Amino acid sequence: MIDDLACLMYLLAHDDAAEGPYDRSRTELLVRAAALVDLALRGRLREVGGTVSVSGTEPTGDPVLDGVLRDAAAGHGWKRLVRRHRKRTLTEVEDRLAAAGLLSVKVPRTRFGTRRLTVTDRAVPAALRARVAAALHGDGPVQEIPAADAALLALAAAGCIRSVLSRQDHKTFRARIDACTGSLAALAPGLEKAVRTLPMTMIAAQGGMGGS
């Protein structure tokens, strides 16, 4: 079972009606951020003086994460890494999910068409949404939420994925969402800031100012 955060984030962002992500440009940034969080949780990325540093040289065994690790080796900041090569990472996530049988892919008929992607087992994203809902609605301290679930909640909120969190959820559970986002500071202060500023990064990216 695939359990890396980039793929899980994609499944949360997938829209059955659209046969793809609910918003492709936003999802590009979300899966990049999720991959960075995943690598930080694994101890493969850390922050030194505001710059991202790679720990260890061995591959993770996940082609998506290994690609992000290679990007991080150049010594960029977290925000730069969220934007960098995000289109490539999203395509790699889709290909990984397709290879695992979790996505079916319909190739476009024309050169300028887009791939149509369908989740093969809707129980998988449903279970993910239930995990995030449990993190959101739970009455226990945020520190007891699994780190991966807290990260998925923070990212889904930053990306305004309405199938995961409604507008009312954002208002009612603002403090809990904020606490989940704040928990990323334990991994790296710059990573928390990068996730907090994702909404503005998304606006800049849609205006053509977000990098390659």
Secondary structure, 3 states (H helix, E strand, C coil): CCCCHHHHHHHHHEECCCCEECCHHHHHHHHHHHHHHHHHHCCCEEEECCEEEECCCCCCCCHHHHHHHHHHCCCCCHHHHHHCCHHHHHHHHHHHHHHCCCEEEECCCCCCCCCEEEECCCHHHHHHHHHHHHHHHCCCCHHHCCHHHHHHHHHHHHCCCCCCCCHHHHHHCHHHHHHHHHHHHHCCHHHHHHHHCHHHHHHHHHCCCCCC
